[in-house]
Amino acid sequence: MAKAKFERSKPHVNVGTIGHVDHGKTTLTAAIATVAAITSGGEAKDYASIDSAPEEKARGITINTSHVEYDTPSRHYAHVDCPGHADYVKNMITGAAQMDGAILVVSATDGPMPQTREHILLSRQVGVPYIVVFMNKCDVVDDEELLELVEMEVRELLNDYDFPGDDTPIIHGSATEALKGSQEKYGQPAVVELLNVLDTYIPEPERDIDKAFLMPIEDVFSISGRGTVVTGRVESGIVKVGDEIEIVGIRDTQKTTCTGVEMFRKLLDEGRAGENCGVL
């Protein structure tokens, strides 16, 4: 099957879901992709396709974060959903999760939990500049006061780590209801509100396109008949198909030529700063 060409017509922003295990990060990721597909076109994703990534297993590679793309009327988003806490630390350090903004998912039934705090701390340490909050599972909480209490706790926690907790947008919703297609206030309208908040609260990032091309390598794998692919997030500059590039590391520097660039299994003419892509 021929690969589609990637259309670069909108600003590209990297976001991701963080938060305690089982608070609904993957379900929310699926709900966002589904709602964005309805409102702005694109491919809807179900929970299983994000959580298991069968094509990664078939190729014998495991990328511990799951990458999803979606559009709003004004932007193209790359969204990284990180499953386990231990994986998350590693991925943040390797740069897979160098986000322009994060979506903190907090269950309204539990409130902030140990990993909620850890993920906010990690976000502060690796320099995630903006956090928005999605309070999930609000449909199963009958007491409005409890929702207010959880919101207060989350704001205090953000303040503890020097994020502007008092001004942080907090959306009340239910990822499961949104995924079912519910039009109640906690269903799809809450996810639409979240997408609007991403567009307005996270400023368009400035990219170092004018500097020399630099991409820290996150993963390397072979594709039969094509050769070796390296994946990672381009830190600065632009790489075009046909460019001569240098592989720098512990061993002697090697020169090679870029024969292809892909993002979200679509072909690109070039990879730009801020984009997670694979380079052949």
MOKAHU-V448317 format. One record per residue. N is the residue number from 1. PSI is psi in whole degrees, 0 to 359 (NA if undefined). OMEGA is omega in whole degrees, -180 to 180 (* if undefined). Layout:
BEGIN
((N/PSI/OMEGA) (N/PSI/OMEGA))
END
This chain:
BEGIN
((1/127/180) (2/143/-178) (3/144/178) (4/156/178) (5/141/-178) (6/128/179) (7/119/180) (8/82/-177) (9/350/-177) (10/160/174) (11/143/-176) (12/127/-178) (13/135/179) (14/124/176) (15/177/178) (16/164/178) (17/132/176) (18/164/178) (19/176/-175) (20/152/180) (21/138/178) (22/15/175) (23/354/172) (24/26/-178) (25/312/-177) (26/321/178) (27/319/179) (28/319/178) (29/314/179) (30/319/-179) (31/319/179) (32/312/-179) (33/322/-179) (34/313/-179) (35/320/179) (36/325/179) (37/324/179) (38/316/-172) (39/327/-174) (40/11/-177) (41/168/-178) (42/186/-174) (43/126/176) (44/147/-180) (45/140/173) (46/169/-175) (47/315/-174) (48/322/-176) (49/333/178) (50/322/-171) (51/331/-173) (52/333/180) (53/69/-175) (54/326/-178) (55/332/177) (56/320/179) (57/320/-178) (58/326/180) (59/353/179) (60/16/176) (61/150/176) (62/115/173) (63/116/-169) (64/353/172) (65/153/178) (66/128/-178) (67/131/179) (68/147/175) (69/149/174) (70/165/-178) (71/149/163) (72/172/-179) (73/330/-174) (74/349/-174) (75/160/169) (76/127/-178) (77/139/165) (78/127/-172) (79/127/179) (80/125/180) (81/117/-173) (82/122/-174) (83/284/-172) (84/155/-179) (85/316/-178) (86/319/178) (87/321/-173) (88/317/-179) (89/312/-178) (90/316/-177) (91/325/177) (92/320/-177) (93/322/179) (94/350/175) (95/4/179) (96/331/-175) (97/39/176) (98/89/-169) (99/151/172) (100/344/177) (101/153/-179) (102/149/173) (103/111/178) (104/120/-180) (105/123/180) (106/127/178) (107/129/-180) (108/338/-179) (109/331/-178) (110/327/-170) (111/186/-180) (112/135/-179) (113/175/-175) (114/316/-178) (115/337/175) (116/311/179) (117/314/-178) (118/318/-178) (119/326/176) (120/318/178) (121/314/179) (122/319/179) (123/319/178) (124/316/-175) (125/321/-178) (126/0/172) (127/32/171) (128/119/-169) (129/330/-175) (130/141/175) (131/132/168) (132/155/-174) (133/133/171) (134/111/176) (135/110/-172) (136/165/175) (137/28/179) (138/339/-178) (139/339/-178) (140/4/177) (141/118/-177) (142/336/-171) (143/112/179) (144/325/-178) (145/326/179) (146/319/177) (147/318/179) (148/322/180) (149/314/179) (150/318/179) (151/317/178) (152/317/179) (153/317/-179) (154/316/-180) (155/319/178) (156/318/-179) (157/318/178) (158/318/178) (159/322/180) (160/328/-177) (161/28/173) (162/24/167) (163/151/-177) (164/76/-175) (165/323/-176) (166/336/-177) (167/359/-176) (168/131/177) (169/130/176) (170/120/-179) (171/132/176) (172/130/180) (173/188/176) (174/111/-178) (175/322/-179) (176/315/179) (177/319/180) (178/321/-179) (179/329/178) (180/347/-180) (181/11/-178) (182/137/177) (183/8/174) (184/167/-172) (185/330/-180) (186/354/-178) (187/231/-175) (188/325/177) (189/327/179) (190/323/180) (191/323/175) (192/318/178) (193/319/179) (194/317/179) (195/320/177) (196/320/179) (197/319/177) (198/317/-179) (199/324/-172) (200/324/-173) (201/327/180) (202/113/-177) (203/157/177) (204/122/-175) (205/147/175) (206/130/-178) (207/143/178) (208/70/-177) (209/333/-174) (210/344/-179) (211/176/178) (212/152/-180) (213/128/177) (214/126/178) (215/109/174) (216/133/-176) (217/124/180) (218/322/-175) (219/154/179) (220/132/173) (221/163/-176) (222/141/173) (223/124/-175) (224/133/180) (225/347/180) (226/326/-178) (227/208/-174) (228/137/178) (229/134/172) (230/141/179) (231/155/179) (232/183/179) (233/126/-179) (234/120/-178) (235/316/-178) (236/159/175) (237/193/-177) (238/140/172) (239/128/179) (240/154/175) (241/129/-178) (242/349/178) (243/145/171) (244/128/-179) (245/159/179) (246/137/174) (247/114/-174) (248/135/179) (249/208/-179) (250/320/178) (251/176/179) (252/147/179) (253/134/178) (254/146/174) (255/141/178) (256/174/-180) (257/136/178) (258/122/-179) (259/352/179) (260/151/177) (261/133/180) (262/148/172) (263/130/-176) (264/43/178) (265/28/173) (266/151/-177) (267/141/176) (268/153/171) (269/331/-177) (270/154/174) (271/135/-176) (272/161/177) (273/135/178) (274/354/-177) (275/139/173) (276/112/-177) (277/169/176) (278/135/-178) (279/125/179) (280/NA/*))
END
